[in-house]
Amino acid sequence: MIEVLYEDNHIIAVNKKPGDLVQGDKTGDKPLGEFVKDYLREKYNKPGNIFCGVIHRLDRPVSGLVLFAKTGKALSRMNELFREKTIQKTYWAIVENTPQKSEAKLEHYLIKNQQKNKSRAFLKPYEGALKSVLDYKTLKNLDRYTLLEVYPITGRHHQIRVQLSTIGSIIKGDLKYGAKRSNKDASICLHAREINFVHPVKKEPIKIIAPPPKNTLWNACVD
């Protein structure tokens, strides 16, 4: 069963569990969009085809807020907001090592390796690399980890994961970018926490917050 965070006639926001697939891939696993369609069919008693457009994606091991469009018009307008960078996204990350600075802006140049599905960060411009920028601040120091709030300014492949890893603050469970060990559920401790935007049809400000997964470590972050 999906956890719906917000819904109107145009868009629906759900809280993705780690391991859920946002869009179909070669695994053949049922993607989150199909579960949203099932929910809409049942709620509105609508047999047959249901429109559910993927507005943005989250990596499979990441949890948190995902938006879907319920109409083609809403999808095109939301895509436009993303292109214009007028949507503000906030992430929470639990990292293995506390950053040297409690808050900072990180700028790197990223190159994606398609074969390995992995990005590499450079400190200076590099041929084929895309400039990647994020801001972060420390929210809480836990026993062995640190909770960061992250505000991506660009939207590159694995951007938060590789940029935090580059400064030595590796996301817990993220073996791909140097974590000491995996999480039991194969998740990584990166959570899409909040999204802010002006509704493309209603023209009113929308703020949606996604509770983090329920486990001992995440619970310590919100206590």
N, C-alpha and C positions, 0 to 999 in steps of 0.2 A: 504493500500500500504506500502511495506517495504522500509526502507531507507538503501540503499546499500552504504557502506563506502569504500569497496575495492573488486575487483573481477579480477581473472585471470582464466586460464584453470583448475586450481587445487583447489583453495579455494575461498570462498566468505565470506565477513565480513558485518554484518548488525548491525544497531543501534536499539536495542530492546527497546520498550516502556515499562514502568512499567505496570504490569498486563499481559503482553504477556507470554505465556507458551513456554519454549524452547523445551520440549519434552512431548509427550502425557502422561496424568495421568488419575486417576479415575474420574476426572470431565468430561472427554469426550470433552473438549474444543479443538478447532483446534490449534495445536502447531505451533510455528514459522517456524519449518522446512518444514511444508506443504505449508506455504505462500511463502517460498523461492523456493520450487518446482514449484509453480504456476508462480512465476516471471520468472524462468528459461524456463519453457514451452513457455510462451508468448514471451520472448525476443528472443529465438532461434527457435521458431516455432517447438517445439518438442512435439508432442502428445505422450501419453503413459507414461511409467515409467521413472522417473528421479532419479538419485542417489543424495542424499543429506545427508551426514553423520554428526551427531552431534559430534563435537570435545570436547566441554566443555559446562557447564551449568551455568545459573544464576538463583538465586531464583526469583520466580514470581514477587514480588513487587520491584525488583531491575531493574534499567535501564542500557543501555549501550551496549558495544561491545560484539558481539557473533560471533564466527567463525564456518563455516560449510565447509565440504569437498565435492568437486564435483566429486571426484573419490575415489574408494576403496584404491588405492595406496596412495593418499594424506592423507586419513583418518588414515591409519596405521602409516604413517611417522609423522603426527602431534601428534598422540597419543604417539609416541615414544619421541618426543620433550617434551611433558608434563611430561612423566615419568622421563625423564632425568633432569627435572627442568631447561631447557634452555630457556623457554618462560618467559618473564618478563611482569607481569600485574600490572597496576596502577589503583587504584580506587580513586574516590572523595567521601567524606562523609560529610554531613552537620550534625553537632552534637549539642545537646542541651546545654552542658556545656563544656567550654574550658578546655582542658587537662592542668594539672599543668605544664607539660614540653611542650615547643613548638615543640620539636621533640624527639622521643625516640624509642627504640626497646621494644616490648611487648612479653613476653614469658609466656604462660599458658599451662595447661594440660586440654584438653576438653573431656567430655563424652557426647555422643549423647543419648537422650531419644527418642527411636523410636516412642513410642505411642504419645508423645506430639510434635514430630518433632521439638525438641529444644535441644540446647547444653548447657552444664554447664561448667564453667571454674574453675579450681583450680590453686593455685599459686605454689604448689609442686606436684611432681609425685604422681599419684593416680592409684590404680588398674583399668586397662581397659581404662585409659585416654591416649589420644594421644597428644604429644608435639606440640604446635602451636605457630608459631613465625610470627610477622609482624613488619615492620617499619612504622612510620608515621611522618609527619611534618605538621605544621599549615601553610596554604596558605593565609587565609584571615579571619579577624574578622568582622562579620556582626552585625547588630543591636542586635539581640537576639541569634544568632547562630554563629558557627565557622565552616569554611570549612577546612577539613583535606585532605591531599593527603596520601594515604595508599598503602604500597607495601607488599602484603602477600608473605611470604617466604615458608610457608607450605600451603596446600589447604584443610583445614578441613571444616566440616559441619557448616555453619553459622559463620565461624571463625571471620571475621571482625566485624560482628554484636555483638557477645558475648564478644569479647576481648575489644572493645571500651566501651561497656556497663559496663564491670567489672571495668574499671578505672573511671566510672562515666560520660563518654562522650557518651551518648546514641544517636543513630542515630534518627534524626527527623522522626516521624511517625511510628517507630518500636515498636508497642505495646507489641510484644512478648518479647522484651528485656528491657521493662521499660519506654518507651516513655510516655510523659504526655497525648498526644492525637494523634489520627490518622490523616493522610493526607486525604484530601477530595476524592482523587482518589484511596485510599487504597494503595498507593505506600509507599516506604520508601526512604529517601534521601541518597541512596547509588547508585553510578553510576560507571560502568566499563569504565574508561576514556581512557586508552591507552594500547596497546599491542606491544611488540617488540620481534622479533624472526628472525632466519635465515630461509629463505624459503626452505622447504624440497626438492624441485625439482630444483629450479633456483639457490639455494645456495647463495642468496643475502639477505642483511638485509632488513627487512620489519618493518615499523613503521606505526601503524594505530591509529588515534585519533577519539573518538566519542564525538560529541557535547552533552552537557547535555540536559534534557528536557526543553522545553520552558515554563517557568512560572516565576513569580515575584522573587521568592527566588533563583532559579538557575540562572536567568538572572543577579542578583546582584553578583553572584560568578564570572561571566566572564566579567563583565563591567570593 
